[in-house]
Amino acid sequence: MITPNMHYADLKDSYLFFHIAQKTKAYLEANPEKRLYRMGIGDVSLPLPDAVIQALHEAVNDQAIKESFHGYMPECGAPFLRKTIANYYALRGVEISADEVFVSSGASDELGDILDLFDRGSSALVIEPAYPAYVDANVMAGRTIVHLASGKENGFLPEPSEEVKADILYICSPNNPTGAVFNRKQLQAWVDFANENGSVILFDAAYEAFIEDETLPHSIFELEGAKTCAIEICSLSKTAGFTGTRLGYTVIPQQLVRNGMNLNAMWVRNRTTKTNGVSYIIQKGGAAVFTPEGQRQIRENIGIYKSNAKVLMEALDKLGIWYCGGKNAPYIWMKCPDGMGSWDFFDYLLKEIQVVGTPGEGFGACGEGYFRFSTFGSPEDTKEAARRLVELLGKK
Ligand code: PLP
C-alpha cells in the first residue's frame, strides 16, 4: 500500500474561520432578527477598477481573432507584464530586471510552491502572530519550524536574535494580522542577519500598497544587501481587488545564490516544469493596474478602505484601547479590554453589538488577548460597528 505524506497528520485543524462561521451561524439561528457587522473578512468588497475591466474585455476580444489569439503563455510570465512590474519597482528606485520578475496566480500559490527551492531538512522561522499558511506549508513538507513570538513590547516587530536562527525566514510587512510595518532600520537588521547566516528571507509584500508613510519600505529590495538574501512575494489581491481574479508576482534576484545554485534559474526550471503560465486575459488585466489610470483607480479604492481604518482607529483612540496597524495596513490589531481572552471578546462583541472580528489567538499562541479588525468591509457597516464599539466599551 502506498504511504501518503504522513506530515499531513501533523497539521493542526484550521479551525479559526470555521469556528467563527459556526459561532455566527448559531447566533443568527437563535436571533434571526439581528444583523451582523462583519469586521473580520480578509476579502475585498470593492469591484475591480474600470481600467482593469476594460483591459480584460479587450483581452477577451483578442482571443476571438486568429491574429491576436494567444495560446500557451510563457511559464514565467508575459514579457509585457514582467517589464511593467520591473518598471513599477524602478519608480521607487529599486532596480530589478524583467527576468527577475515571475508572474503568478497569487501569493498563496507562491508561498506554497516556492518551498520547492529548499531542502526539506531546512528549517523555517515564522514570526508570530502570523498568516497561517507559513506554518502549514512547512508542516506539510516536514520542515522544522522555529516560532518567534512577538508582542506589544516590540510593537509586534521583533528583532533578529542569535538564539533564533533558521534557514528560511518569513517576514510579512505590512503584517497580517497585526498591521505592523518594519521600518528601514528594523528590516535592514533582518537583511544583515540573513546574509550573515546564509538564510533566505521570504518577504510577503501582499499589503505594500497600503503603506502611506513614505519613510517605510514597500519592498525588501529597497534595503542594502537584500538581493543576496531575499525573495519577495506580491499580490494584486488586496492592492487591486484580484482576490477572485488571481494574479501576483514574485521577485527572485539573479544574485541570490546558495551552495552554488542560482535560485532564479532554479525557479525558471521549476515554473517551466510545473506550470503553463497565467492566462493571457488575466495578465492583460494585471498590466492595467500599473498604468497611470489604473494606479489612480486602485488608490481611490484603497482610500475607501483607509477611511474605514480611520473610523475604527478613532473609535479605539476614543476608548483609550491599545492597537497597532490601520495607518499603513488594512488590519487593526487591538488589545482586548480588561484582560479578556480573544474568544471571550469575540463572543462578547457578537452577543452585545453583533460585531464580528477575528480572535488573535487564531494566528498563534502569542495572539491570545488580541483581536483583529479588517478594514475591507463597507463604510456604512464600519461606521456602525465603530459606533457600537464606542457605545459598548465606553460604558465599561
Ligand atoms: N499573504 C498574506 C499575508 C495574506 O494576508 C494573503 C491573503 O489574505 C495572501 C498572502 C494571499 O494572497 P493571494 O490572494 O494573492 O493568494
Boltz pocket constraint, residues with backbone or C-beta under 6 A from the ligand:
constraints:
  - pocket:
      binder: B
      contacts: [[A, 42], [A, 105], [A, 106], [A, 107], [A, 108], [A, 109], [A, 131], [A, 172], [A, 174], [A, 175], [A, 176], [A, 204], [A, 206], [A, 234], [A, 235], [A, 236], [A, 237], [A, 242], [A, 243], [A, 247], [A, 248]]
      max_distance: 6.0
